[in-house]
């Protein structure tokens, strides 16, 4: 018998809210977490804004000062968010829990802060003796390893790198492990912390970041609007506890939602440009695997990056998959509020949907003040919509051509 996988815990750190309650309230209120970057000099950059989390929000959440000093920022955020998810799921004794447990973490740029600090020390400061701790700090799987050690996750530890789709690829992989009976419980996460001076500048050079709203940061991320001009780079981290339905029932866990299906496709087309046929195949296949009729999807949380081509392509894909019913589905993008958190973005989108399911609302797409005629669906403009959300699809379509669609049903 194939196992079913369910989500029983949530932890989140986002530019507009730290912790489930604060994040939920911010998303519901349409609050932006995008601000002007002041902690390093961007005077000669075209873009001067980002989404980031203040240290005074993070510091009280982790008392172990020694651990803070040896961890990359992305690993620290991952530890905090995973602890939140474990606590939320009621797994106080996870370390001793005698089940097959593991972690799958998605990240796009990994422990980039540690690498940047090492390069700065070597090239700019001409310090040729580098810290030996750089290697274990900078490994892409450093965060997953730290969490595995903390919770005794001895069944498996995977780190997925698939650009902006990383976190939902991690969820897809974890779902396969649960369904196939290879694991009973998996911490699934997504993290990226790209707001470092050098790394920010390479994104600025790529010319995909908006540069038109430096003086109005909250208005900068504008998915599906006519005058959108690019994405906003952001940091963030989200974790969920994914476990077999039988284990959740055995321990009488609160269940947020069941993962009905998850599906991946690969464009094999272009390193950055979206590819409509592959996105359509991804959504179609996820729907077919979910067992739901297309008129049973009550919300789509879009990839919605606020870039010209992505938003039009995703809109076309949704219309091709759902036909005339597409215009009846509330479609939104929380990137309008938190910016693009790269490898973490898919899981933060999923968490926003899960919290909306709990509190009976659909997250809004803010900054919808100039409708794009080519993006003509119901994007839940500017204000959250009070309604029940029994089912939802979450999309992540990343650089490199990795597409993921996940379909969930409220428990």
Secondary structure, 3 states (H helix, E strand, C coil): CCCCEEEEEEEEEECCEECHHHHHHHHHHCCCCEEECCCCCCCCCCCCEEECCCHHHHHHHCCCHHHHHHCCHHHHHHHHHHHHHHHHCCCCCHHHCCCCEEEEEECCCCCHHHHHHHHHHHHHCCCCCCCCCHHHHHCCCHHHHHHHHHHCCCCEEEEECCHHHHHHHHHHHHHHHHHCCCCCEEEEEEEECCCCHHHHHHHHHHCCECCCCCCCHHHCCCCCECCCCCECEECEEEEEEEEEHHHHHHCCCCCCEEEEEEEEEECCCCCCCCCHHHHHHHHHHHHHHHCCCHHHCCEEECCCCCCHHHHHHHHHHHHHHHHHHHHHCEEECCHHHHCECHHHHHHHHHHHHHHHHHHCEECCECCCCCECCCCCCCCCECCCEECCCCEEEEEEECCCCEEEEEEEEEC
